[in-house]
Amino acid sequence: MFRAGIAALALIQADGAVAAKRAPSPTPQQTQAPAAMPQPVDTLTLAYLGQQPLASVTPPFFEPVVTDRGIQGARLGLADDNTTGRFTRQSFAVEETRLAPGEDAEAAFKRLVAQGRRMILLDLEPELLRRVAALPEASNALLLDISSRDDALRGESCAANVLHLLPSRAMRADALAQYLAKKKWTRWFLAVGPAPEDRLFAEALKRSAKRFGMKIVVEKNWEHTFDDRRTPESEVPVFTQGSDYDVVLVADEAGLFGDTLLYRTWQPRLVAGTQGLVAAAWHHTLEAWGAIQLQNRFREQAGRWMTEVDYGAWLAVRAVGEAATRTKSLDFEAIRSYMLDDGFALAGFKGVPLSFRRWDGQLRQPVLLAQERSLVAVAPVEGFAHPKNELDSLGYDEPETLCRAKK
């Protein structure tokens, strides 16, 4: 048996040797190194100059305090620009300058220009922005206003070197008026807060009422304060009685009293304006047109919802990146000229391309009409046409503009 086993083993080894000779030799696999991604050859550095405004009203305890508004949007826009830049051999950066209330913004702006920055995002109060835009150092720069809604900055106080990313008060008021006109809620009770900004928005609402055939049946200034004797339950019904109306339009940008009007009016009426149904550039309820992916990416980055100022900053950085991609250039004049060209189109997750108005530097865009947990409508509302661009039915159209610097 031992000899038989040896013989069998020898036979197996012989068969294996024959099989090895017959088997074709393995073909060496051709491995190809992945194509190297184009490397950026130049970098365009934008600047961000923001100053946290002084709060005129203490926010409610349940409302989160946002200390990094705007800059988070700029960072997300920067990431998007650089994603595209990997393929276009372009690189982008943002130099951040955030000032405490009271710090000298004009001096900070001059330092940025001295360092060679010519495209500068500004999150400043309107009067301060106006002064910065008028500085000699700003004459060869492009200022991207990411936060103001001031109509004067787009009108009689406009500057040729400023572009505005968020909707103006006039655009917001027109958006509300279009929707209310469609619903045939034409009689308004106008409640105006004590702040100068409230009066400015009230004037915008009056203009829109006249423009779209609304009637302000009563206008009242809010002058109440609440204590143990004077509560919303006692003050609001008295404040809102005496006239018949369809809806309360409130101008309370600081949030001093507007929220207390809801469900407390003398008659069962809706509230719109700065509270209730609001007109906004961006809102956390928007998910259409791919907006949900922007919402999610921002929340992952910042740990909170995107504010309007964040959206304005994101738009500003993306507008520069889009112009750089289309012109295949990081040259200041090439980018600036293309941003103001009729062919410029920016994707802003609102369903239509966004572009800048030549006559006042305003970014034309849809305005969202929303309440806390629901997107109600998007303006321009169906039925309100325009001979050139429906988006120009919101705010001051070219024949109406008071801006003389842009033409």
C-alpha atoms as a printed R data frame, in Angstrom:
    type eleno elety resid chain resno       x       y       z
1   ATOM     1    CA   MET     A     1   0.000   0.000   0.000
2   ATOM     2    CA   PHE     A     2   2.821   2.361   0.757
3   ATOM     3    CA   ARG     A     3   4.219   1.864  -2.753
4   ATOM     4    CA   ALA     A     4   0.751   2.386  -4.257
5   ATOM     5    CA   GLY     A     5   0.404   5.736  -2.404
6   ATOM     6    CA   ILE     A     6   3.788   6.888  -3.659
7   ATOM     7    CA   ALA     A     7   2.794   6.012  -7.195
8   ATOM     8    CA   ALA     A     8  -0.517   7.873  -6.910
9   ATOM     9    CA   LEU     A     9   1.239  10.978  -5.563
10  ATOM    10    CA   ALA     A    10   3.739  10.864  -8.422
11  ATOM    11    CA   LEU     A    11   0.891  10.590 -10.910
12  ATOM    12    CA   ILE     A    12  -0.891  13.624  -9.424
13  ATOM    13    CA   GLN     A    13   2.286  15.706  -9.553
14  ATOM    14    CA   ALA     A    14   2.900  14.679 -13.166
15  ATOM    15    CA   ASP     A    15  -0.652  15.608 -14.175
16  ATOM    16    CA   GLY     A    16  -0.227  18.980 -12.461
17  ATOM    17    CA   ALA     A    17   2.985  19.649 -14.360
18  ATOM    18    CA   VAL     A    18   1.278  18.831 -17.661
19  ATOM    19    CA   ALA     A    19  -1.697  21.033 -16.818
20  ATOM    20    CA   ALA     A    20   0.654  23.874 -15.947
21  ATOM    21    CA   LYS     A    21   2.341  23.535 -19.329
22  ATOM    22    CA   ARG     A    22  -1.003  23.547 -21.160
23  ATOM    23    CA   ALA     A    23  -2.519  26.509 -19.252
24  ATOM    24    CA   PRO     A    24  -1.954  29.854 -20.978
25  ATOM    25    CA   SER     A    25   0.256  32.198 -19.082
26  ATOM    26    CA   PRO     A    26  -1.694  34.984 -17.374
27  ATOM    27    CA   THR     A    27  -1.878  38.166 -19.377
28  ATOM    28    CA   PRO     A    28  -0.420  41.078 -17.461
29  ATOM    29    CA   GLN     A    29  -3.226  43.545 -16.589
30  ATOM    30    CA   GLN     A    30  -2.796  47.003 -18.008
31  ATOM    31    CA   THR     A    31  -3.155  49.430 -15.089
32  ATOM    32    CA   GLN     A    32  -3.624  53.042 -16.018
33  ATOM    33    CA   ALA     A    33  -2.940  55.802 -13.548
34  ATOM    34    CA   PRO     A    34  -5.998  58.077 -13.052
35  ATOM    35    CA   ALA     A    35  -5.759  61.334 -14.908
36  ATOM    36    CA   ALA     A    36  -4.468  64.022 -12.662
37  ATOM    37    CA   MET     A    37  -7.044  66.645 -11.745
38  ATOM    38    CA   PRO     A    38  -6.169  70.072 -13.136
39  ATOM    39    CA   GLN     A    39  -4.456  72.086 -10.466
40  ATOM    40    CA   PRO     A    40  -5.498  75.683  -9.753
41  ATOM    41    CA   VAL     A    41  -3.071  78.112 -11.287
42  ATOM    42    CA   ASP     A    42  -4.339  81.309  -9.676
43  ATOM    43    CA   THR     A    43  -6.438  82.408  -6.723
44  ATOM    44    CA   LEU     A    44  -9.020  85.149  -6.452
45  ATOM    45    CA   THR     A    45  -9.378  86.345  -2.870
46  ATOM    46    CA   LEU     A    46 -12.610  88.056  -1.935
47  ATOM    47    CA   ALA     A    47 -13.049  89.953   1.310
48  ATOM    48    CA   TYR     A    48 -15.864  89.801   3.844
49  ATOM    49    CA   LEU     A    49 -16.498  92.792   6.100
50  ATOM    50    CA   GLY     A    50 -19.317  92.405   8.590
51  ATOM    51    CA   GLN     A    51 -20.406  94.153  11.741
52  ATOM    52    CA   GLN     A    52 -22.920  92.626  14.113
53  ATOM    53    CA   PRO     A    53 -25.756  95.158  14.511
54  ATOM    54    CA   LEU     A    54 -26.834  96.297  17.946
55  ATOM    55    CA   ALA     A    55 -30.079  94.549  18.852
56  ATOM    56    CA   SER     A    56 -32.819  97.078  19.544
57  ATOM    57    CA   VAL     A    57 -34.994  94.412  21.156
58  ATOM    58    CA   THR     A    58 -33.962  91.514  23.390
59  ATOM    59    CA   PRO     A    59 -34.835  88.333  21.477
60  ATOM    60    CA   PRO     A    60 -37.125  85.758  23.134
61  ATOM    61    CA   PHE     A    61 -35.363  83.196  25.313
62  ATOM    62    CA   PHE     A    62 -36.372  80.392  22.935
63  ATOM    63    CA   GLU     A    63 -34.876  82.040  19.859
64  ATOM    64    CA   PRO     A    64 -31.259  81.022  19.158
65  ATOM    65    CA   VAL     A    65 -28.744  83.871  19.010
66  ATOM    66    CA   VAL     A    66 -26.862  83.842  15.704
67  ATOM    67    CA   THR     A    67 -23.379  85.364  15.920
68  ATOM    68    CA   ASP     A    68 -22.001  84.084  12.620
69  ATOM    69    CA   ARG     A    69 -24.705  85.178  10.204
70  ATOM    70    CA   GLY     A    70 -23.483  85.860   6.704
71  ATOM    71    CA   ILE     A    71 -20.018  84.443   7.029
72  ATOM    72    CA   GLN     A    72 -21.345  80.880   7.098
73  ATOM    73    CA   GLY     A    73 -23.106  81.509   3.801
74  ATOM    74    CA   ALA     A    74 -19.915  82.932   2.319
75  ATOM    75    CA   ARG     A    75 -17.997  79.824   3.393
76  ATOM    76    CA   LEU     A    76 -20.517  77.533   1.750
77  ATOM    77    CA   GLY     A    77 -20.404  79.588  -1.438
78  ATOM    78    CA   LEU     A    78 -16.625  79.385  -1.349
79  ATOM    79    CA   ALA     A    79 -16.769  75.584  -1.141
80  ATOM    80    CA   ASP     A    80 -19.089  75.517  -4.142
81  ATOM    81    CA   ASP     A    81 -16.842  77.839  -6.156
82  ATOM    82    CA   ASN     A    82 -13.784  75.735  -5.431
83  ATOM    83    CA   THR     A    83 -15.599  72.537  -6.391
84  ATOM    84    CA   THR     A    84 -16.108  73.976  -9.858
85  ATOM    85    CA   GLY     A    85 -12.659  75.560  -9.769
86  ATOM    86    CA   ARG     A    86 -11.002  72.138  -9.628
87  ATOM    87    CA   PHE     A    87 -12.066  71.650 -13.241
88  ATOM    88    CA   THR     A    88 -11.548  75.211 -14.463
89  ATOM    89    CA   ARG     A    89  -8.097  75.700 -12.928
90  ATOM    90    CA   GLN     A    90  -9.409  78.460 -10.682
91  ATOM    91    CA   SER     A    91  -9.164  78.868  -6.940
92  ATOM    92    CA   PHE     A    92 -11.127  81.122  -4.597
93  ATOM    93    CA   ALA     A    93 -10.642  82.369  -1.043
94  ATOM    94    CA   VAL     A    94 -12.440  84.724   1.332
95  ATOM    95    CA   GLU     A    95 -10.610  86.935   3.818
96  ATOM    96    CA   GLU     A    96 -12.895  87.398   6.819
97  ATOM    97    CA   THR     A    97 -13.138  90.578   8.877
98  ATOM    98    CA   ARG     A    98 -15.856  90.641  11.509
99  ATOM    99    CA   LEU     A    99 -16.178  93.745  13.645
100 ATOM   100    CA   ALA     A   100 -17.746  94.213  17.050
101 ATOM   101    CA   PRO     A   101 -20.387  96.946  17.374
102 ATOM   102    CA   GLY     A   102 -18.677 100.325  17.498
103 ATOM   103    CA   GLU     A   103 -15.482  99.308  15.704
104 ATOM   104    CA   ASP     A   104 -14.351 101.505  12.807
105 ATOM   105    CA   ALA     A   105 -15.703  99.838   9.678
106 ATOM   106    CA   GLU     A   106 -14.380 102.527   7.353
107 ATOM   107    CA   ALA     A   107 -10.817 102.005   8.595
108 ATOM   108    CA   ALA     A   108 -11.222  98.236   8.213
109 ATOM   109    CA   PHE     A   109 -12.461  98.710   4.656
110 ATOM   110    CA   LYS     A   110  -9.482 100.902   3.778
111 ATOM   111    CA   ARG     A   111  -7.115  98.208   5.074
112 ATOM   112    CA   LEU     A   112  -8.749  95.603   2.870
113 ATOM   113    CA   VAL     A   113  -8.412  97.773  -0.218
114 ATOM   114    CA   ALA     A   114  -4.785  98.519   0.657
115 ATOM   115    CA   GLN     A   115  -4.185  94.752   0.704
116 ATOM   116    CA   GLY     A   116  -5.476  94.508  -2.855
117 ATOM   117    CA   ARG     A   117  -9.036  93.364  -2.208
118 ATOM   118    CA   ARG     A   118 -11.443  94.676  -4.842
119 ATOM   119    CA   MET     A   119 -14.468  92.393  -4.432
120 ATOM   120    CA   ILE     A   120 -15.812  92.889  -0.932
121 ATOM   121    CA   LEU     A   121 -18.911  91.443   0.713
122 ATOM   122    CA   LEU     A   122 -20.485  93.941   3.126
123 ATOM   123    CA   ASP     A   123 -22.819  93.182   6.027
124 ATOM   124    CA   LEU     A   124 -23.223  96.730   7.345
125 ATOM   125    CA   GLU     A   125 -26.016  99.025   8.446
126 ATOM   126    CA   PRO     A   126 -27.372 101.065   5.496
127 ATOM   127    CA   GLU     A   127 -25.942 104.434   6.540
128 ATOM   128    CA   LEU     A   128 -22.531 102.917   7.167
129 ATOM   129    CA   LEU     A   129 -22.645 101.094   3.834
130 ATOM   130    CA   ARG     A   130 -23.470 104.388   2.137
131 ATOM   131    CA   ARG     A   131 -20.428 106.057   3.689
132 ATOM   132    CA   VAL     A   132 -18.117 103.169   2.791
133 ATOM   133    CA   ALA     A   133 -19.306 103.164  -0.825
134 ATOM   134    CA   ALA     A   134 -18.516 106.886  -1.083
135 ATOM   135    CA   LEU     A   135 -14.900 106.506   0.075
136 ATOM   136    CA   PRO     A   136 -12.246 107.257  -2.578
137 ATOM   137    CA   GLU     A   137 -10.780 103.822  -1.852
138 ATOM   138    CA   ALA     A   138 -14.060 102.229  -2.982
139 ATOM   139    CA   SER     A   139 -14.087 103.765  -6.453
140 ATOM   140    CA   ASN     A   140 -12.186 100.836  -7.999
141 ATOM   141    CA   ALA     A   141 -13.881  98.101  -5.971
142 ATOM   142    CA   LEU     A   142 -17.080  96.091  -6.324
143 ATOM   143    CA   LEU     A   143 -19.122  96.093  -3.108
144 ATOM   144    CA   LEU     A   144 -21.563  93.234  -2.625
145 ATOM   145    CA   ASP     A   145 -24.295  94.251  -0.177
146 ATOM   146    CA   ILE     A   146 -25.473  91.006   1.402
147 ATOM   147    CA   SER     A   147 -27.869  92.231   4.079
148 ATOM   148    CA   SER     A   148 -29.630  95.547   3.491
149 ATOM   149    CA   ARG     A   149 -33.207  95.939   2.261
150 ATOM   150    CA   ASP     A   150 -33.058  99.728   2.137
151 ATOM   151    CA   ASP     A   151 -34.842 101.226  -0.895
152 ATOM   152    CA   ALA     A   152 -32.805 104.435  -0.807
153 ATOM   153    CA   LEU     A   153 -29.605 102.474  -1.418
154 ATOM   154    CA   ARG     A   154 -31.202 101.283  -4.653
155 ATOM   155    CA   GLY     A   155 -32.720 104.688  -5.387
156 ATOM   156    CA   GLU     A   156 -31.670 108.258  -4.684
157 ATOM   157    CA   SER     A   157 -28.628 107.120  -2.654
158 ATOM   158    CA   CYS     A   158 -27.467 104.389  -5.028
159 ATOM   159    CA   ALA     A   159 -23.803 103.963  -5.934
160 ATOM   160    CA   ALA     A   160 -22.335 102.620  -9.158
161 ATOM   161    CA   ASN     A   161 -19.951 100.321  -7.266
162 ATOM   162    CA   VAL     A   162 -22.591  98.488  -5.176
163 ATOM   163    CA   LEU     A   163 -24.670  95.401  -5.977
164 ATOM   164    CA   HIS     A   164 -27.522  94.293  -3.706
165 ATOM   165    CA   LEU     A   165 -28.145  90.586  -3.135
166 ATOM   166    CA   LEU     A   166 -31.316  90.572  -0.989
167 ATOM   167    CA   PRO     A   167 -34.776  91.865  -1.981
168 ATOM   168    CA   SER     A   168 -35.522  95.476  -1.105
169 ATOM   169    CA   ARG     A   169 -38.447  96.563   1.045
170 ATOM   170    CA   ALA     A   170 -40.314  97.550  -2.119
171 ATOM   171    CA   MET     A   171 -39.843  94.052  -3.585
172 ATOM   172    CA   ARG     A   172 -41.112  92.435  -0.390
173 ATOM   173    CA   ALA     A   173 -44.120  94.731  -0.167
174 ATOM   174    CA   ASP     A   174 -44.980  94.114  -3.834
175 ATOM   175    CA   ALA     A   175 -44.765  90.360  -3.287
176 ATOM   176    CA   LEU     A   176 -47.260  90.566  -0.423
177 ATOM   177    CA   ALA     A   177 -49.552  92.888  -2.368
178 ATOM   178    CA   GLN     A   178 -49.617  90.583  -5.395
179 ATOM   179    CA   TYR     A   179 -50.662  87.620  -3.283
180 ATOM   180    CA   LEU     A   180 -53.277  89.565  -1.321
181 ATOM   181    CA   ALA     A   181 -54.672  91.000  -4.562
182 ATOM   182    CA   LYS     A   182 -54.993  87.508  -5.997
183 ATOM   183    CA   LYS     A   183 -56.875  86.426  -2.859
184 ATOM   184    CA   LYS     A   184 -59.007  89.596  -3.112
185 ATOM   185    CA   TRP     A   185 -58.043  90.671   0.398
186 ATOM   186    CA   THR     A   186 -57.961  94.276  -0.639
187 ATOM   187    CA   ARG     A   187 -58.768  96.213   2.558
188 ATOM   188    CA   TRP     A   188 -55.799  96.617   4.846
189 ATOM   189    CA   PHE     A   189 -55.292  97.615   8.454
190 ATOM   190    CA   LEU     A   190 -51.731  98.993   8.614
191 ATOM   191    CA   ALA     A   191 -49.983  98.692  12.000
192 ATOM   192    CA   VAL     A   192 -46.690 100.595  12.184
193 ATOM   193    CA   GLY     A   193 -43.982 100.148  14.813
194 ATOM   194    CA   PRO     A   194 -41.935 102.927  16.414
195 ATOM   195    CA   ALA     A   195 -38.571 102.297  14.693
196 ATOM   196    CA   PRO     A   196 -37.406 104.274  11.638
197 ATOM   197    CA   GLU     A   197 -37.126 100.980   9.718
198 ATOM   198    CA   ASP     A   198 -40.784 100.260  10.493
199 ATOM   199    CA   ARG     A   199 -41.824 103.548   8.934
200 ATOM   200    CA   LEU     A   200 -39.740 102.774   5.855
201 ATOM   201    CA   PHE     A   201 -41.474  99.425   5.383
202 ATOM   202    CA   ALA     A   202 -44.846 101.073   5.994
203 ATOM   203    CA   GLU     A   203 -44.092 103.499   3.153
204 ATOM   204    CA   ALA     A   204 -43.195 100.550   0.924
205 ATOM   205    CA   LEU     A   205 -46.517  98.894   1.795
206 ATOM   206    CA   LYS     A   206 -48.409 102.107   0.975
207 ATOM   207    CA   ARG     A   207 -46.681 102.276  -2.396
208 ATOM   208    CA   SER     A   208 -47.604  98.653  -3.115
209 ATOM   209    CA   ALA     A   209 -51.199  99.189  -2.025
210 ATOM   210    CA   LYS     A   210 -51.555 102.004  -4.532
211 ATOM   211    CA   ARG     A   211 -49.729 100.056  -7.235
212 ATOM   212    CA   PHE     A   212 -51.948  96.956  -6.995
213 ATOM   213    CA   GLY     A   213 -55.293  98.524  -6.126
214 ATOM   214    CA   MET     A   214 -55.377  97.842  -2.393
215 ATOM   215    CA   LYS     A   215 -57.059 100.161   0.096
216 ATOM   216    CA   ILE     A   216 -55.593 101.037   3.495
217 ATOM   217    CA   VAL     A   217 -58.762 101.607   5.518
218 ATOM   218    CA   VAL     A   218 -56.931 102.507   8.710
219 ATOM   219    CA   GLU     A   219 -53.329 103.158   9.766
220 ATOM   220    CA   LYS     A   220 -52.247 103.113  13.395
221 ATOM   221    CA   ASN     A   221 -48.919 103.521  15.170
222 ATOM   222    CA   TRP     A   222 -48.138 100.963  17.852
223 ATOM   223    CA   GLU     A   223 -47.251 102.828  21.049
224 ATOM   224    CA   HIS     A   224 -48.045 100.264  23.730
225 ATOM   225    CA   THR     A   225 -45.839  98.417  26.204
226 ATOM   226    CA   PHE     A   226 -46.857  95.334  28.125
227 ATOM   227    CA   ASP     A   227 -46.769  94.978  31.895
228 ATOM   228    CA   ASP     A   228 -48.955  93.339  34.527
229 ATOM   229    CA   ARG     A   229 -51.788  95.757  33.775
230 ATOM   230    CA   ARG     A   230 -51.385  96.039  30.005
231 ATOM   231    CA   THR     A   231 -51.257  92.650  28.271
232 ATOM   232    CA   PRO     A   232 -51.611  91.599  24.628
233 ATOM   233    CA   GLU     A   233 -55.023  90.127  25.447
234 ATOM   234    CA   SER     A   234 -56.257  93.531  26.551
235 ATOM   235    CA   GLU     A   235 -54.353  95.884  24.235
236 ATOM   236    CA   VAL     A   236 -54.489  94.169  20.826
237 ATOM   237    CA   PRO     A   237 -58.308  93.897  20.545
238 ATOM   238    CA   VAL     A   238 -58.673  97.573  21.420
239 ATOM   239    CA   PHE     A   239 -55.908  98.529  18.987
240 ATOM   240    CA   THR     A   240 -57.490  96.637  16.075
241 ATOM   241    CA   GLN     A   241 -61.179  97.495  16.534
242 ATOM   242    CA   GLY     A   242 -63.248 100.256  14.966
243 ATOM   243    CA   SER     A   243 -62.947  99.420  11.255
244 ATOM   244    CA   ASP     A   244 -63.684  96.585   8.879
245 ATOM   245    CA   TYR     A   245 -60.722  95.145   6.976
246 ATOM   246    CA   ASP     A   246 -59.530  91.911   5.374
247 ATOM   247    CA   VAL     A   247 -56.010  91.617   6.722
248 ATOM   248    CA   VAL     A   248 -53.634  93.324   9.167
249 ATOM   249    CA   LEU     A   249 -50.390  94.487   7.531
250 ATOM   250    CA   VAL     A   250 -47.722  94.957  10.179
251 ATOM   251    CA   ALA     A   251 -44.451  96.890   9.892
252 ATOM   252    CA   ASP     A   252 -42.330  95.734  12.834
253 ATOM   253    CA   GLU     A   253 -38.872  94.761  11.616
254 ATOM   254    CA   ALA     A   254 -37.399  94.483  15.109
255 ATOM   255    CA   GLY     A   255 -40.116  92.084  16.270
256 ATOM   256    CA   LEU     A   256 -41.335  94.347  19.055
257 ATOM   257    CA   PHE     A   257 -45.064  93.635  18.867
258 ATOM   258    CA   GLY     A   258 -46.001  92.025  15.560
259 ATOM   259    CA   ASP     A   259 -46.229  88.454  16.843
260 ATOM   260    CA   THR     A   260 -48.692  89.479  19.557
261 ATOM   261    CA   LEU     A   261 -51.259  90.539  16.923
262 ATOM   262    CA   LEU     A   262 -51.866  86.994  15.682
263 ATOM   263    CA   TYR     A   263 -55.078  85.433  17.087
264 ATOM   264    CA   ARG     A   264 -55.800  88.536  19.201
265 ATOM   265    CA   THR     A   265 -57.331  90.965  16.687
266 ATOM   266    CA   TRP     A   266 -60.832  92.339  17.378
267 ATOM   267    CA   GLN     A   267 -62.142  90.570  14.293
268 ATOM   268    CA   PRO     A   268 -60.891  87.158  13.073
269 ATOM   269    CA   ARG     A   269 -58.339  88.437  10.587
270 ATOM   270    CA   LEU     A   270 -55.034  87.317   9.105
271 ATOM   271    CA   VAL     A   271 -51.721  89.053   9.792
272 ATOM   272    CA   ALA     A   272 -49.022  89.641   7.166
273 ATOM   273    CA   GLY     A   273 -45.938  91.804   6.714
274 ATOM   274    CA   THR     A   274 -42.999  91.440   9.059
275 ATOM   275    CA   GLN     A   275 -44.903  88.825  11.078
276 ATOM   276    CA   GLY     A   276 -47.507  86.237  10.155
277 ATOM   277    CA   LEU     A   277 -47.209  85.795   6.408
278 ATOM   278    CA   VAL     A   278 -43.746  87.207   5.642
279 ATOM   279    CA   ALA     A   279 -41.940  88.073   2.422
280 ATOM   280    CA   ALA     A   280 -38.403  86.673   2.442
281 ATOM   281    CA   ALA     A   281 -35.403  86.030   0.230
282 ATOM   282    CA   TRP     A   282 -34.870  82.631   1.867
283 ATOM   283    CA   HIS     A   283 -36.849  80.510   4.313
284 ATOM   284    CA   HIS     A   284 -36.267  77.196   6.040
285 ATOM   285    CA   THR     A   285 -39.504  75.769   4.589
286 ATOM   286    CA   LEU     A   286 -38.256  75.991   0.987
287 ATOM   287    CA   GLU     A   287 -37.414  72.579  -0.455
288 ATOM   288    CA   ALA     A   288 -38.414  72.826  -4.129
289 ATOM   289    CA   TRP     A   289 -36.006  73.326  -7.069
290 ATOM   290    CA   GLY     A   290 -33.250  71.430  -5.262
291 ATOM   291    CA   ALA     A   291 -33.257  73.878  -2.346
292 ATOM   292    CA   ILE     A   292 -33.402  71.006   0.146
293 ATOM   293    CA   GLN     A   293 -29.821  70.019  -0.698
294 ATOM   294    CA   LEU     A   294 -28.637  73.578  -0.006
295 ATOM   295    CA   GLN     A   295 -30.608  73.584   3.258
296 ATOM   296    CA   ASN     A   296 -29.030  70.288   4.311
297 ATOM   297    CA   ARG     A   297 -25.487  71.242   3.339
298 ATOM   298    CA   PHE     A   298 -25.752  74.489   5.237
299 ATOM   299    CA   ARG     A   299 -27.125  72.811   8.363
300 ATOM   300    CA   GLU     A   300 -24.343  70.235   8.238
301 ATOM   301    CA   GLN     A   301 -21.760  73.017   8.042
302 ATOM   302    CA   ALA     A   302 -23.201  75.603  10.450
303 ATOM   303    CA   GLY     A   303 -25.425  73.559  12.757
304 ATOM   304    CA   ARG     A   304 -28.400  75.881  12.217
305 ATOM   305    CA   TRP     A   305 -30.826  77.100   9.579
306 ATOM   306    CA   MET     A   306 -29.637  79.405   6.824
307 ATOM   307    CA   THR     A   307 -30.669  83.010   7.462
308 ATOM   308    CA   GLU     A   308 -31.408  85.578   4.775
309 ATOM   309    CA   VAL     A   309 -28.007  87.189   5.296
310 ATOM   310    CA   ASP     A   310 -26.335  83.789   4.886
311 ATOM   311    CA   TYR     A   311 -28.223  83.375   1.638
312 ATOM   312    CA   GLY     A   312 -27.152  86.841   0.506
313 ATOM   313    CA   ALA     A   313 -23.508  86.017   1.203
314 ATOM   314    CA   TRP     A   314 -23.795  82.649  -0.554
315 ATOM   315    CA   LEU     A   315 -25.322  84.383  -3.590
316 ATOM   316    CA   ALA     A   316 -22.537  86.979  -3.649
317 ATOM   317    CA   VAL     A   317 -19.725  84.418  -3.619
318 ATOM   318    CA   ARG     A   318 -21.506  82.223  -6.131
319 ATOM   319    CA   ALA     A   319 -22.130  85.177  -8.460
320 ATOM   320    CA   VAL     A   320 -18.405  85.904  -8.553
321 ATOM   321    CA   GLY     A   321 -17.618  82.225  -9.090
322 ATOM   322    CA   GLU     A   322 -20.186  81.901 -11.874
323 ATOM   323    CA   ALA     A   323 -18.786  84.945 -13.683
324 ATOM   324    CA   ALA     A   324 -15.233  83.635 -13.314
325 ATOM   325    CA   THR     A   325 -16.261  80.267 -14.734
326 ATOM   326    CA   ARG     A   326 -18.080  81.754 -17.713
327 ATOM   327    CA   THR     A   327 -15.353  84.244 -18.568
328 ATOM   328    CA   LYS     A   328 -12.569  81.735 -17.804
329 ATOM   329    CA   SER     A   329 -10.833  84.571 -16.014
330 ATOM   330    CA   LEU     A   330 -10.094  85.861 -12.528
331 ATOM   331    CA   ASP     A   331  -9.617  89.384 -13.816
332 ATOM   332    CA   PHE     A   332 -11.612  91.949 -11.838
333 ATOM   333    CA   GLU     A   333 -12.951  93.880 -14.821
334 ATOM   334    CA   ALA     A   334 -13.876  90.736 -16.747
335 ATOM   335    CA   ILE     A   335 -15.844  89.351 -13.805
336 ATOM   336    CA   ARG     A   336 -17.523  92.658 -12.970
337 ATOM   337    CA   SER     A   337 -18.570  93.281 -16.564
338 ATOM   338    CA   TYR     A   338 -20.011  89.805 -16.969
339 ATOM   339    CA   MET     A   339 -21.991  90.030 -13.717
340 ATOM   340    CA   LEU     A   340 -23.738  93.117 -15.112
341 ATOM   341    CA   ASP     A   341 -24.198  91.643 -18.583
342 ATOM   342    CA   ASP     A   342 -27.657  90.675 -19.830
343 ATOM   343    CA   GLY     A   343 -26.399  87.123 -20.354
344 ATOM   344    CA   PHE     A   344 -25.486  86.592 -16.693
345 ATOM   345    CA   ALA     A   345 -27.638  83.915 -15.034
346 ATOM   346    CA   LEU     A   346 -27.167  82.692 -11.477
347 ATOM   347    CA   ALA     A   347 -28.788  79.531 -10.121
348 ATOM   348    CA   GLY     A   348 -30.259  80.435  -6.731
349 ATOM   349    CA   PHE     A   349 -32.487  77.386  -6.026
350 ATOM   350    CA   LYS     A   350 -35.628  79.399  -6.767
351 ATOM   351    CA   GLY     A   351 -36.670  77.894 -10.065
352 ATOM   352    CA   VAL     A   352 -35.530  80.693 -12.392
353 ATOM   353    CA   PRO     A   353 -32.173  82.290 -13.250
354 ATOM   354    CA   LEU     A   354 -31.221  85.342 -11.186
355 ATOM   355    CA   SER     A   355 -29.538  88.419 -12.630
356 ATOM   356    CA   PHE     A   356 -28.654  91.989 -11.729
357 ATOM   357    CA   ARG     A   357 -30.700  95.011 -12.765
358 ATOM   358    CA   ARG     A   358 -28.541  97.488 -14.578
359 ATOM   359    CA   TRP     A   359 -30.484 100.503 -13.324
360 ATOM   360    CA   ASP     A   360 -30.001  99.979  -9.571
361 ATOM   361    CA   GLY     A   361 -27.680  97.010  -8.992
362 ATOM   362    CA   GLN     A   362 -30.463  94.911  -7.460
363 ATOM   363    CA   LEU     A   363 -30.409  91.135  -7.918
364 ATOM   364    CA   ARG     A   364 -33.766  90.292  -9.475
365 ATOM   365    CA   GLN     A   365 -35.206  87.184  -7.849
366 ATOM   366    CA   PRO     A   366 -38.448  85.540  -6.695
367 ATOM   367    CA   VAL     A   367 -39.627  86.450  -3.191
368 ATOM   368    CA   LEU     A   368 -40.899  83.706  -0.887
369 ATOM   369    CA   LEU     A   369 -44.161  84.165   1.029
370 ATOM   370    CA   ALA     A   370 -44.060  81.932   4.069
371 ATOM   371    CA   GLN     A   371 -45.185  81.412   7.605
372 ATOM   372    CA   GLU     A   372 -43.300  79.531  10.287
373 ATOM   373    CA   ARG     A   373 -43.900  75.986   9.053
374 ATOM   374    CA   SER     A   374 -45.194  76.424   5.521
375 ATOM   375    CA   LEU     A   375 -44.215  78.006   2.218
376 ATOM   376    CA   VAL     A   376 -47.461  79.655   1.103
377 ATOM   377    CA   ALA     A   377 -46.567  81.153  -2.285
378 ATOM   378    CA   VAL     A   378 -43.754  82.512  -4.422
379 ATOM   379    CA   ALA     A   379 -43.881  85.946  -6.067
380 ATOM   380    CA   PRO     A   380 -44.166  87.099  -8.788
381 ATOM   381    CA   VAL     A   381 -47.644  85.602  -8.411
382 ATOM   382    CA   GLU     A   382 -49.244  84.103 -11.495
383 ATOM   383    CA   GLY     A   383 -51.168  86.721 -13.429
384 ATOM   384    CA   PHE     A   384 -48.808  89.636 -12.800
385 ATOM   385    CA   ALA     A   385 -46.947  89.965 -16.062
386 ATOM   386    CA   HIS     A   386 -44.121  92.222 -17.223
387 ATOM   387    CA   PRO     A   387 -43.145  93.128 -20.800
388 ATOM   388    CA   LYS     A   388 -39.500  92.088 -20.335
389 ATOM   389    CA   ASN     A   389 -38.954  90.053 -17.182
390 ATOM   390    CA   GLU     A   390 -41.652  88.987 -14.708
391 ATOM   391    CA   LEU     A   391 -39.177  89.402 -11.849
392 ATOM   392    CA   ASP     A   392 -39.187  93.129 -12.579
393 ATOM   393    CA   SER     A   393 -42.804  93.303 -11.417
394 ATOM   394    CA   LEU     A   394 -41.311  93.322  -7.915
395 ATOM   395    CA   GLY     A   395 -39.771  96.561  -6.661
396 ATOM   396    CA   TYR     A   396 -38.778  99.603  -8.678
397 ATOM   397    CA   ASP     A   397 -38.802  98.998 -12.414
398 ATOM   398    CA   GLU     A   398 -36.454 100.883 -14.740
399 ATOM   399    CA   PRO     A   399 -38.914 103.713 -15.593
400 ATOM   400    CA   GLU     A   400 -39.572 104.224 -11.846
401 ATOM   401    CA   THR     A   401 -36.022 104.197 -10.538
402 ATOM   402    CA   LEU     A   402 -34.572 107.173  -8.718
403 ATOM   403    CA   CYS     A   403 -31.042 105.827  -9.147
404 ATOM   404    CA   ARG     A   404 -28.895 107.941 -11.427
405 ATOM   405    CA   ALA     A   405 -25.485 106.412 -10.720
406 ATOM   406    CA   LYS     A   406 -26.070 103.166 -12.613
407 ATOM   407    CA   LYS     A   407 -27.348 104.413 -15.985
